[in-house]
């Protein structure tokens, strides 16, 4: 637990009973009293709970439990989670709206239950071995255990080479796994069993809504989600990038609390700087307290060093550096931040969604003609601006030839499978483009099999939600913020809002080649400036290619 103090600097607790140990580090947010410390046990003493994160709908659940005769001695969400699990057992997990990873121990039966939130916002690593099961919020805590022998997982590393991050259950270490989002792990009688408790598949149980009704329903759900995510007994604010997602979050939060504050980053490079848009949004909404932190070369060096020193596993997202810088600078002003994470994954906001239409023609091209088209990209001028034409063309063509399932990760990959094979001697067959069992993309083929009869848009949304969102987006948000003991909440990732988005028709998300159609219509209805509603997608990153040629070159070479 000492290795995880940054995740919970306010209190450290532990509970031991025979062969069961539960340790906890607390970041106090709801009910700051010692009575809400963890590990937490109820009046009967039968069950013990230790969890990281928050459940935002704890007031609603508390009222329901009170009506059934449960009494409470704290005002915490911890006690509500404990009571819900005691009352409803595993069925309680699907009723929590929040971000969480935790453990619930039954002293009477010896059953130990690990669980992770539906969208994977909070991490949970575990290792089942001959001596039992160990688990923690971060890999470093497990690796610090004495008497264990750890080895690099080479197959997982080769998959990392293609994704640029450790996806799904993969970690860099043999035997250590991530618990998948929306799943629980039962530990009982020396055996483990994974129990899925939540899922949402784009295209299933479609809603018959008009576009106007869809806009109204989104507003209702988003307002509720923001209201719940603002519940805290400590200062909070909103991360505002100037993009449409964070602008909507700020707009709803300001409607609920006119005194809400927001925090943004300014960059010296014009094509990466969104601070002017952030100022425009904050001014238009009427937010009076807007902090803007300038990220220069020195800030980048500091943040890169901090990320290298604190991150437990390789992660190829330059936005990790921006997220760390923003969290560090914001932390003196607040303990909880609300972000726009999830908007792109729910409402088709990324560039690959706009390429789905042309894919059906490119995948039909004969091999020689496809090679000729790829060779033609070399003639495009190089530039190091955000998503330059040559970069977009190369990234898009990387997905051909390939099966439909493999094309999606190839579009997001850092390099061609053939290049990865050249870097990993003896593993040439591992990087095939068919996604065969046992290959680098075998897990993707397996994951997408249940949606093989869905539309390409629904398949790509499912891939983003199950792979990219938890272990690329949520991982960098959680790790970067928790290094500064900051909790980041994402109103878009309420299970009710996710389920609603996945039941909407494709045309309400992507219309006439326009991504995030619904969110843009909501923003227009709420009167956000046209510069925000009509803008192109801008990632939260810095000019990596440009700076690797100059100020960051010595760091790269080292």
RALINVEN-V298957 format. One record per residue. N is the residue number from 0. RES is the residue in three letters. PHI is phi in degrees with one decimal (NA if undefined). OMEGA is omega in whole degrees, -180 to 180 (999 if undefined). Layout:
BEGIN
n = [N	N]
res = [RES	RES]
phi = [PHI	PHI]
omega = [OMEGA	OMEGA]
END
This chain:
BEGIN
n = [0	1	2	3	4	5	6	7	8	9	10	11	12	13	14	15	16	17	18	19	20	21	22	23	24	25	26	27	28	29	30	31	32	33	34	35	36	37	38	39	40	41	42	43	44	45	46	47	48	49	50	51	52	53	54	55	56	57	58	59	60	61	62	63	64	65	66	67	68	69	70	71	72	73	74	75	76	77	78	79	80	81	82	83	84	85	86	87	88	89	90	91	92	93	94	95	96	97	98	99	100	101	102	103	104	105	106	107	108	109	110	111	112	113	114	115	116	117	118	119	120	121	122	123	124	125	126	127	128	129	130	131	132	133	134	135	136	137	138	139	140	141	142	143	144	145	146	147	148	149	150	151	152	153	154	155	156	157	158	159	160	161	162	163	164	165	166	167	168	169	170	171	172	173	174	175	176	177	178	179	180	181	182	183	184	185	186	187	188	189	190	191	192	193	194	195	196	197	198	199	200	201	202	203	204	205	206	207	208	209	210	211	212	213	214	215	216	217	218	219	220	221	222	223	224	225	226	227	228	229	230	231	232	233	234	235	236	237	238	239	240	241	242	243	244	245	246	247	248	249	250	251	252	253	254	255	256	257	258	259	260	261	262	263	264	265	266	267	268	269	270	271	272	273	274	275	276	277	278	279	280	281	282	283	284	285	286	287	288	289	290	291	292	293	294	295	296	297	298	299	300	301	302	303	304	305	306	307	308	309	310	311	312	313	314	315	316	317	318	319	320	321	322	323	324	325	326	327	328	329	330	331	332	333	334	335	336	337	338	339	340	341	342	343	344	345	346	347	348	349	350	351	352	353	354	355	356	357	358	359	360	361	362	363	364	365	366	367	368	369	370	371	372	373	374	375	376	377	378	379	380	381	382	383	384	385	386	387	388	389	390	391	392	393	394	395	396	397	398	399	400	401	402	403	404	405	406	407	408	409	410	411	412	413	414	415	416	417	418	419	420	421	422	423	424	425	426	427	428	429	430	431	432	433	434	435	436	437	438	439	440	441	442	443	444	445	446	447	448	449	450	451	452	453	454	455	456	457	458	459	460	461	462	463	464	465	466	467	468	469	470	471	472	473	474	475	476	477	478	479	480	481	482	483	484	485	486	487	488	489	490	491	492	493	494	495	496	497	498	499	500	501	502	503	504	505	506	507	508	509	510	511	512	513	514	515	516	517	518	519	520	521	522	523	524	525	526	527	528	529	530	531	532	533	534	535	536	537	538	539	540	541	542	543	544	545	546	547	548	549	550	551	552	553	554	555	556	557]
res = [UNK	UNK	UNK	UNK	UNK	UNK	UNK	UNK	UNK	UNK	UNK	UNK	UNK	UNK	UNK	UNK	UNK	UNK	UNK	UNK	UNK	UNK	UNK	UNK	UNK	UNK	UNK	UNK	UNK	UNK	UNK	UNK	UNK	UNK	UNK	UNK	UNK	UNK	UNK	UNK	UNK	UNK	UNK	UNK	UNK	UNK	UNK	UNK	UNK	UNK	UNK	UNK	UNK	UNK	UNK	UNK	UNK	UNK	UNK	UNK	UNK	UNK	UNK	UNK	UNK	UNK	UNK	UNK	UNK	UNK	UNK	UNK	UNK	UNK	UNK	UNK	UNK	UNK	UNK	UNK	UNK	UNK	UNK	UNK	UNK	UNK	UNK	UNK	UNK	UNK	UNK	UNK	UNK	UNK	UNK	UNK	UNK	UNK	UNK	UNK	UNK	UNK	UNK	UNK	UNK	UNK	UNK	UNK	UNK	UNK	UNK	UNK	UNK	UNK	UNK	UNK	UNK	UNK	UNK	UNK	UNK	UNK	UNK	UNK	UNK	UNK	UNK	UNK	UNK	UNK	UNK	UNK	UNK	UNK	UNK	UNK	UNK	UNK	UNK	UNK	UNK	UNK	UNK	UNK	UNK	UNK	UNK	UNK	UNK	UNK	UNK	UNK	UNK	UNK	UNK	UNK	UNK	UNK	UNK	UNK	UNK	UNK	UNK	UNK	UNK	UNK	UNK	UNK	UNK	UNK	UNK	UNK	UNK	UNK	UNK	UNK	UNK	UNK	UNK	UNK	UNK	UNK	UNK	UNK	UNK	UNK	UNK	UNK	UNK	UNK	UNK	UNK	UNK	UNK	UNK	UNK	UNK	UNK	UNK	UNK	UNK	UNK	UNK	UNK	UNK	UNK	UNK	UNK	UNK	UNK	UNK	UNK	UNK	UNK	UNK	UNK	UNK	UNK	UNK	UNK	UNK	UNK	UNK	UNK	UNK	UNK	UNK	UNK	UNK	UNK	UNK	UNK	UNK	UNK	UNK	UNK	UNK	UNK	UNK	UNK	UNK	UNK	UNK	UNK	UNK	UNK	UNK	UNK	UNK	UNK	UNK	UNK	UNK	UNK	UNK	UNK	UNK	UNK	UNK	UNK	UNK	UNK	UNK	UNK	UNK	UNK	UNK	UNK	UNK	UNK	UNK	UNK	UNK	UNK	UNK	UNK	UNK	UNK	UNK	UNK	UNK	UNK	UNK	UNK	UNK	UNK	UNK	UNK	UNK	UNK	UNK	UNK	UNK	UNK	UNK	UNK	UNK	UNK	UNK	UNK	UNK	UNK	UNK	UNK	UNK	UNK	UNK	UNK	UNK	UNK	UNK	UNK	UNK	UNK	UNK	UNK	UNK	UNK	UNK	UNK	UNK	UNK	UNK	UNK	UNK	UNK	UNK	UNK	UNK	UNK	UNK	UNK	UNK	UNK	UNK	UNK	UNK	UNK	UNK	UNK	UNK	UNK	UNK	UNK	UNK	UNK	UNK	UNK	UNK	UNK	UNK	UNK	UNK	UNK	UNK	UNK	UNK	UNK	UNK	UNK	UNK	UNK	UNK	UNK	UNK	UNK	UNK	UNK	UNK	UNK	UNK	UNK	UNK	UNK	UNK	UNK	UNK	UNK	UNK	UNK	UNK	UNK	UNK	UNK	UNK	UNK	UNK	UNK	UNK	UNK	UNK	UNK	UNK	UNK	UNK	UNK	UNK	UNK	UNK	UNK	UNK	UNK	UNK	UNK	UNK	UNK	UNK	UNK	UNK	UNK	UNK	UNK	UNK	UNK	UNK	UNK	UNK	UNK	UNK	UNK	UNK	UNK	UNK	UNK	UNK	UNK	UNK	UNK	UNK	UNK	UNK	UNK	UNK	UNK	UNK	UNK	UNK	UNK	UNK	UNK	UNK	UNK	UNK	UNK	UNK	UNK	UNK	UNK	UNK	UNK	UNK	UNK	UNK	UNK	UNK	UNK	UNK	UNK	UNK	UNK	UNK	UNK	UNK	UNK	UNK	UNK	UNK	UNK	UNK	UNK	UNK	UNK	UNK	UNK	UNK	UNK	UNK	UNK	UNK	UNK	UNK	UNK	UNK	UNK	UNK	UNK	UNK	UNK	UNK	UNK	UNK	UNK	UNK	UNK	UNK	UNK	UNK	UNK	UNK	UNK	UNK	UNK	UNK	UNK	UNK	UNK	UNK	UNK	UNK	UNK	UNK	UNK	UNK	UNK	UNK	UNK	UNK	UNK	UNK	UNK	UNK	UNK	UNK	UNK	UNK	UNK	UNK	UNK	UNK	UNK	UNK	UNK	UNK	UNK	UNK	UNK	UNK	UNK	UNK	UNK	UNK	UNK	UNK	UNK	UNK	UNK	UNK	UNK	UNK	UNK	UNK	UNK	UNK	UNK	UNK	UNK	UNK	UNK]
phi = [NA	-61.9	-74.8	-114.3	-58.6	-62.0	-77.4	-153.8	-81.2	-87.2	-164.1	-122.4	-134.6	-149.8	-141.3	-134.3	-148.4	63.4	-97.7	-113.4	-122.5	-128.9	-118.1	-145.8	-117.4	-109.4	-104.5	-75.4	-131.5	-118.5	56.7	-81.0	-73.9	-65.6	-64.0	-96.5	-65.3	-123.4	-56.9	-114.7	-129.4	-85.1	-57.5	-73.1	76.2	-74.5	-112.0	-126.6	-121.7	-137.3	-145.9	-107.8	113.0	-143.5	-111.5	-77.7	-93.0	-67.4	-67.4	-65.1	-67.9	-61.5	-62.8	-63.8	-67.6	-62.4	-64.7	-93.8	102.8	-80.0	-106.9	-123.8	-111.0	-130.1	-107.1	-92.8	-74.3	-61.9	-66.6	-65.0	-60.8	-59.4	-65.8	-64.8	-67.8	-68.7	-78.3	-109.4	54.1	-62.1	-63.4	-66.4	-59.1	-73.5	-102.3	-85.1	-104.0	171.3	-125.9	-163.3	-145.3	-163.0	-139.6	-131.9	-110.3	-102.8	-69.0	-77.2	-97.2	80.6	-73.0	-118.6	-118.9	-96.1	-152.2	-136.1	-62.3	-59.2	-105.9	73.2	-73.9	-110.2	-87.4	-151.1	-104.7	-146.2	-137.9	-98.0	-141.2	-57.9	-86.8	139.9	-133.2	-121.4	-153.1	-166.4	-75.6	-135.9	-60.7	-58.9	-67.1	-69.6	-67.0	-80.7	-64.2	-74.1	77.2	-106.8	-119.4	-110.5	-134.5	-65.3	-87.4	-68.9	-64.6	-65.0	-65.1	-66.7	-67.5	-59.0	-57.3	-84.3	-83.5	88.3	-163.1	-84.7	-101.6	52.9	-84.7	-65.0	-138.1	-69.9	-115.3	-57.9	88.2	-97.4	-126.8	-93.7	-71.6	-68.0	-57.4	69.1	-127.3	-119.4	-123.0	-87.5	-119.1	-154.1	59.5	79.2	-116.1	-120.4	-147.3	-83.6	-122.8	-67.6	-123.5	-150.8	-157.6	-145.9	-113.1	-54.8	96.9	-78.7	46.9	-62.3	-90.3	-97.8	-118.0	-74.1	-62.6	-64.4	-66.6	-64.0	-62.8	-63.7	-66.3	-59.7	-60.5	-62.0	-67.2	-68.1	-62.6	-63.3	-64.6	-67.2	-60.7	-68.9	-70.0	-88.6	-73.8	-165.9	-101.0	-135.6	-63.1	-138.6	-161.1	-121.1	-77.5	-116.4	-89.8	103.6	-77.6	-68.6	-66.2	-68.1	-65.3	-66.4	-58.9	-62.4	-62.1	-68.0	-64.8	-66.1	-60.7	-83.7	-146.3	-61.9	-94.1	-62.8	-105.3	-137.9	-137.7	-137.6	-117.6	-109.0	-116.5	-71.1	-90.7	-58.6	-77.1	-115.0	-94.2	-109.6	-65.1	-64.7	-67.0	-63.0	-61.5	-59.9	-64.7	-59.4	-67.0	-64.4	-71.3	101.9	-78.2	-88.4	-105.6	-123.0	-97.5	-121.9	-106.1	-88.4	-105.0	-108.3	-59.9	-62.8	-63.5	-61.9	-59.1	-61.0	-67.8	-62.2	-61.2	-66.6	-65.8	-59.3	-76.4	-108.5	-82.9	-82.8	-144.4	-58.2	-152.9	-90.7	-105.5	-60.6	-61.6	-54.9	-67.8	-61.8	-63.2	-63.6	-61.6	-63.4	-64.2	-62.8	-72.9	-82.1	-56.3	-61.8	-99.7	-162.2	-111.6	-128.4	-121.7	-105.7	-128.1	-97.3	-53.9	105.1	-60.4	-68.8	-74.4	-91.9	-121.4	60.8	-96.2	-91.8	-56.2	-56.2	-62.6	-76.1	-94.2	-65.5	-63.8	-74.6	-60.8	-66.1	-84.6	-66.9	-71.9	-92.7	-69.7	-62.0	-51.6	-60.1	-69.5	-62.5	-61.1	-66.0	-62.8	-62.4	-62.2	-66.2	-66.3	-65.5	-82.2	-71.7	-65.9	-79.8	-153.5	-111.2	-75.7	-65.6	48.8	-65.1	-60.0	-63.6	-61.0	-64.0	-64.2	-64.4	-64.1	-69.1	-70.8	-59.7	-79.7	-132.1	-77.8	-175.8	-68.6	-58.2	-64.8	-76.2	-59.8	-63.0	-66.5	-64.3	-61.6	-100.3	-76.9	-83.1	-157.6	-71.9	-56.4	-66.0	-70.0	-63.1	-62.9	-67.0	-82.7	-116.6	-57.2	85.5	-118.6	-56.3	-67.5	-67.3	-104.4	-71.1	-90.8	-98.0	69.8	-67.9	-55.7	86.7	-90.3	-57.0	-103.3	-56.4	-61.7	-69.3	-58.5	-65.1	-61.8	-87.6	-55.4	-66.3	-112.1	-62.0	-94.7	-86.7	-68.7	-55.1	-62.0	-66.7	-63.6	-68.1	-59.8	-63.3	-61.7	-60.2	-71.7	-91.9	-118.0	-69.0	-61.6	-69.0	-104.7	-113.5	-73.5	-66.1	-63.4	-69.4	-64.9	-64.3	-65.8	-63.6	-74.9	-69.7	-59.7	-105.6	55.0	-116.1	-94.9	-114.6	-109.2	-123.9	-58.7	-62.1	-96.6	-63.6	-54.3	-64.8	-70.1	-62.8	-61.6	-62.0	-60.1	-72.9	-94.0	-75.7	-63.1	-54.7	-65.5	-82.1	-98.3	-126.4	-130.0	53.8	75.6	-96.9	-71.5	52.4	-56.3	-62.1	-63.0	-66.2	-68.1	-62.9	-63.1	-63.4	-60.4	-85.2	82.6	-67.7	-58.2	-63.9	-63.0	-89.8	-72.6	-104.8	-74.9	-82.5	-62.3	-126.9	-73.0	-87.1	-152.0	-129.9	-72.3	-60.1	-59.6	-65.1	-78.5	-66.2	-84.1	-130.8	-67.2	-92.6	-59.6	-60.1	-64.1	-60.2	-68.4	-61.3]
omega = [177	179	-177	-177	180	179	-178	-176	-171	-180	174	-180	177	180	-177	177	-179	-176	-179	176	175	179	-175	170	-173	165	-172	-178	178	-173	-173	-177	178	-178	-179	179	179	-4	-171	178	-180	-177	-178	-179	-176	-174	178	-177	170	180	178	178	-178	164	-171	-178	-176	180	178	180	179	180	180	180	179	180	179	173	179	176	-175	179	176	174	-172	172	178	-179	178	178	179	-178	179	179	178	-176	-172	-179	-174	180	180	-173	-179	-179	-179	171	-178	174	-172	167	-175	-179	-178	-175	177	-176	-177	-177	-176	-180	179	-175	171	-179	-179	-174	-172	-176	177	180	178	-175	172	178	177	177	175	-178	-174	-176	-180	179	173	-178	-180	178	179	-176	-175	-178	179	-177	180	-177	180	175	-180	178	-175	178	176	175	-173	179	178	178	179	174	175	180	-179	-175	-173	176	179	-173	178	-176	-173	167	179	-169	178	175	180	-178	169	171	-177	177	178	-178	171	176	178	175	-175	176	179	180	175	-180	177	-178	175	-180	-178	173	175	-175	178	178	178	179	-174	178	175	-177	169	180	179	178	179	178	-180	-179	177	-179	179	-179	-179	178	178	-178	179	179	179	-178	178	-180	-178	176	179	180	179	178	-177	170	-177	178	-172	174	-174	-177	-179	178	177	178	180	-178	179	-180	179	176	-178	-180	-177	-180	-177	179	176	-172	-175	177	173	179	179	-179	-171	-176	176	-174	179	-174	179	177	179	177	180	-179	-178	179	-180	-179	-180	178	-176	-176	-177	179	176	-179	-177	-178	179	-177	180	179	179	179	179	-176	179	180	-179	180	178	-176	-171	-175	-174	-176	179	-179	-170	-179	177	178	175	-177	177	-178	179	-179	-179	180	-178	-178	-177	-171	178	-176	-176	177	-179	175	173	-176	179	179	174	-178	-179	-177	-180	-171	171	-175	-175	-177	-179	179	-179	-180	-177	-178	-178	-176	-177	177	-178	-177	178	-179	173	-177	-179	-179	177	178	179	178	179	180	-179	180	179	-180	179	-179	176	167	-177	173	-179	179	177	-175	-178	179	-179	-180	-180	-179	-178	-178	176	-177	-178	-8	176	171	-179	-178	-177	-178	-176	177	178	177	-178	-174	179	-176	179	177	-180	177	178	179	179	180	-178	-175	179	-177	-174	-178	-178	-174	-179	-175	-179	-179	-179	180	180	179	-178	-177	176	179	179	177	179	-179	-174	-180	-179	-180	-178	-180	178	179	177	179	180	177	-179	175	-180	178	180	-176	-175	-175	-173	-177	-176	-170	172	-176	-176	180	-177	178	-178	-175	-177	-178	-176	172	178	180	178	178	179	-178	-175	-178	178	-172	168	-180	179	180	177	-180	178	-179	-177	179	-180	175	-179	-173	-180	177	-178	-176	180	179	-178	180	178	-176	-177	-178	178	178	176	-180	177	179	-178	172	177	-176	-179	177	180	-175	-176	-175	173	179	177	180	179	-175	179	-175	-173	-177	-179	-175	174	178	-174	-170	-179	-177	178	179	179	-177	176	999]
END
